[in-house]
Amino acid sequence: MQILNSLAELPEAIGSCAVTLGNFDGVHLGHRELFRQLVKTARQLNCPSVVYTFDPHPLKFLVPDRAPLLLNTPAEKQRLIAASHVDYLIKTPFTADFAAMTPEQFVEDILLAKLRIKALVVGYDYAFGKGRRGNAEFLKACGEKQGFAVEVLQPVGGDGLPYSSTRIRTMVAAGDMAGVVRLLGRQYNLEGLVVPGDQRGRELGFPTANLETEKELLPASGVYAVKVRHGSQEYGGVVNLGNRPTFGGGSSTIEVHLLDFSGQLYDQNLRIYFVERLRGEQKFSNGEELAKAISSDVLSARQILQSTQIIQYREYLSLK
């Protein structure tokens, strides 16, 4: 997949395209079906497939106070979309001029003039343009007039509800890490750099790696059973998210204890795959009581993790 930071970088030689439009935060199972249909359509038409998205998220530009915390970092989003076999990812800068563009202008100036679309694949609830006046019905009418095909993907979901980034954010914020797999098709995860901590875990007999991450949306404070990737190695682990109330609180931290690991991890990257929430964050009377609780957490995590495998994006996004 080629990643372009503007339409100006789109090679002239690629000709007409099959395109899908959206933010695609989370790259959940609904997005996966959209990308699959896009690639299928592009292959049928013998043309490139293009995912057209925006940076930053429109709400972060228009109404920052109401903008959602994103489920993926830009690098994660790109990697997940690339795994769906798309040919081009275009990350259009979302500016004031772009926000002021009417749906009619978008179709004429972007879809027809720049992308020369043969086909458009969109979700049933897609809306765009100034005032969000453009929608699937508007695009179908334009397609009939201008000669491009429009396919509207109907809701994809389970439990009687469609997959959506909003649902996933709610579940992550509540700590439902086991349940969110049904919508994402994989474990929710984050990557972080190991930085020095205050050595509290080591003093308690459970040394931890303290992580700094670019991930915007973190699960609810508490203790989780996790899988940890360090390079090519995989470990079980227990992670605590929160402000450590037993020791007087403070800023929120991400502290992970790797099971059956010894060595230094400073300045190295770890990826944490959340499997299940073990308990909420608690304040204990002293360090000894906390150590007992951590020991119980480790035992529970071992039992849970022995039958858990990491679901890789290469596996869940492979074409049917």
N, C-alpha and C positions, 0 to 999 in steps of 0.2 A: 504494500500500500504506500502510495506517495502522499505526503502531508504538505499541504499548501496553506500559507498564511494569508492569502488573499486571492481573489479571482485573477489578478494580474499575473499570477504565477502559473495559471493553467495553460499547459502547452496547446498551441493552436492545432497541432497535428492530431489531437485525440478525437476531433470531430464531435458528433452528437453524443449525448449521454443519457443514461437512465439515472434519475436523481431521487434522493429522499431528503427531507428537510426536518430539522428539529434540534432540540438541545441535547437529548439522549443522556441526561445525567443518570448514572447508575448502570447503564447498559444492561437493563434487566431482561427477563424472558420475553416481554412484549417487544422490546427493541430488537432482540435477537430475531424474532419472526419477521420483523420489518426488514432487517438487513438480508435475511435469507430470501425474501421475496424480491428485494431489489436486485440481488446478484442473479437470481433465477431469470428475472425479466431482462436484465442486461445481456445475459448469455443468449437468451432467445433472440434478442435484437442485434446480437453481435456488436455491442457497443460497450464502452466503459461504464462502470458503476461508480456513482459519486454520492458521498454523504456530505451534505452542506449544513454546517452548524455555525455557532456564534461564540465569540469570545470578546468580552466576558459574557456571562449569562445575562440576558436582557434585563431581568429584574435588578441585578446588581448595578446596572447603569441607570435604569429609570427610577426605581424606588428602593434604594439600598436597604432601608430599614425593614422592608418586607421581603427581601430576597432570601431564598432558602439556603441553608447550609448544604453544600454540594456533597454528593455521595462519593464522587471520584475526584482525584487530582487530575489535572490536564494530562499528565503522563499515563495514568491508569486508563483514562478514557480512550486515549489514542491506541494503547496496546489492545484493549478489548475490542475496539472497532476493527483494528487490523486483523484480529483473529477471525473475523467474519468474512474474510476474503474479498473485501471491498477494494476497488482499484485506487480511488482517490478520496482523501478527507480534506475538505476545504473549511478552514476556520476563519470565517469572515469577522473582521473587527466590528463590533457593535458600537456605533457612534450615533451622535445626534442626528446626522443626516440620514443614516440608515433607519433610525427609529421613526423619522418623519416620512419615510417612503410609503406611499399608498399600496394596497394590494395590486392594483392595476400596473403601477410603475414597477413593482417587483417582478411581476410576470413578464412585462415587456423588456425591462432593462437587464434583469438577471437571468431568468429562466430561458427566455428566447434569444436575446442578443448575445449573452455571454456563454451560457451552458448549451444552447441549441438543443434543448431536450427532445428526446424521442418519447420518453415515458417518465412519469412521476409516480412515486409510491409514497403515500402518507398515511398516518394514523387517523382514525375516525374523529378524533378530537383536536386535530391540528388547527391552529389559528395563527395568523400572521398579519403584518402590515399595520399601518397607523390605525389605532383604535381596535386592533385585532379584528378588522372587518373581513379579512380573507379567511376562508375555511374550505373544507373539503368540497362542498357543493359549488363554491365559487371557482375552485380549481378545475372541477369537472366541466363546468360551463366554458371556461377558458380553453380547456383541452379540445372540446368539441369544435370551438371556433377557430383555434389556431393549429389544430392537427397533431396534437400530442396525446398519448394515452395517459389516463389517470386511474390508478388503482388505489382504492381506499381500504386499508386493512381494518377489519372489524375488531372489536375488543377481544383480546387474548388474555385468558386468566384462569384461575382456579377458585374453588370455594364460592362460585357464583359472582365473583368480583374481578374486574380487570386488573392486570398488573399495572402498577404505577409507581413513579418515584416518590410521590407524596405518601402512599401507603408504606413504602420501604422506610422513608425518613421517620415516620411515626413508630414503626416497629424497632428501628435501631435506637431511637431516643428512649424507648421503653426497655431496652435491653433484651428484646426477643430475638436473640441471635440464632437460635435453632429454627424459629419460624420464618425468618427472613430468607432462608435458603430456598423456600418454595417460590419466592418471587424473583430472586436474583439468579437462581440456578447455580449458585456457588456460595461459599462462606463469605460474609462481609470481612474485609481485611484492610490493613493499613501497613504502610512502610514507615520506618522511623530510623533515625540515626541514634546510636548509643552514645550518651553523654554522661559525664560524671554525676553521681548522686551523693547523698549524705551517708551512705553505707548502713542505713538502718536495717535493711534486709539481711546483710551479712552478719550484723550483730545478733539478729534473731535466728541465725542458722539457715536462712533462705536467701542467698545472694540474688540480687535482681539487676537487670539491665534497665536503665532509665532511658526512655525514648523521647526524641523530639520528632514531630511529624507535621507534614503539610496538610494532612487530612482535616477537612473542615468539620464533618459530623462524626463525633465519637459516641459510642454506646453510653447508656446510663452509667453513672458511677456504680462501682461494685467490683466483684471478683468473677473472673471468667476462666473456663477451661479453653485453651487455645492450642493450635498447632503453630509452630514457629519455623520459618525458613531462614537459614543462615547460609548463604551461598548455595551449594548443592545439597546441604545437609538439612534434615528435618528433625525437629524435636517436639515433644509434648511440652506444655507449659501452663503456668497459671499467671494471669495478668490482673493487676489491680489498677482501676481507674478511679481517681478521686483525690481528695486533699489531705488524706492521712489524719483523720480526726484524733486518733489515739495519741498522736504526737503534737497536738495543738493546731492542726489544720494548716492552711496556707494555700499556695497556688496548686492547681490541679496537676497531677503527674500521671504518667503511664509507666508502670513498673512491672516487668515480666521476669518471672523465675523459670528458667529452662530446666526441665527434668533431665537428670542424668548427663549434665554438662559441667565441664570445668574448663576454665581458661578465661582470657581477657577478650572483651568485645568492644572496648572503647573505639569510637570513630568508625565503627562498622555498621552496616545496614541490616536490619532484621525486618521480615514481613510477618505480621501477626494475623492469623486466620481465626476469627472468633467462632467457637463451636457452641458453647452453652454458658449461660449465666449461672453461677453457683450460689451467689447471695449478693445482697446489697452491701454497700459500705457501712461498716459499724465502728463505733468507738468502744474500745476495750479499756478495762481499768488499768492495765499495765502491759508491758511488753511480753510477759510470760503468757498471759491470756491470749494475746494476739498470736504468739508463736503456736499455741495449741490450735487456734482457729486455722492458721495457715497450713499446719500439718494435716488437718481434716480436709482442707481445700485440695491439697496435693493428692490425697488418697482418692477423693471424689473425681478429680480430674483424670487420674490414671485409669479409673474404671470407665469413664466416659470415652476417653481418647483411644483406648485399645481397639475399639471397633469403628473409629472415625478416620476417613481418608480425606485429604484435601482435594477439592474439585477444581481442576485447573481450567483456565479460560480456553485453552486450546481444545480441551475435551468438550466443554459444553457449548462451544460456538462452532463446532465442526458442522459442515454442511450435511444435510440429509441425503 
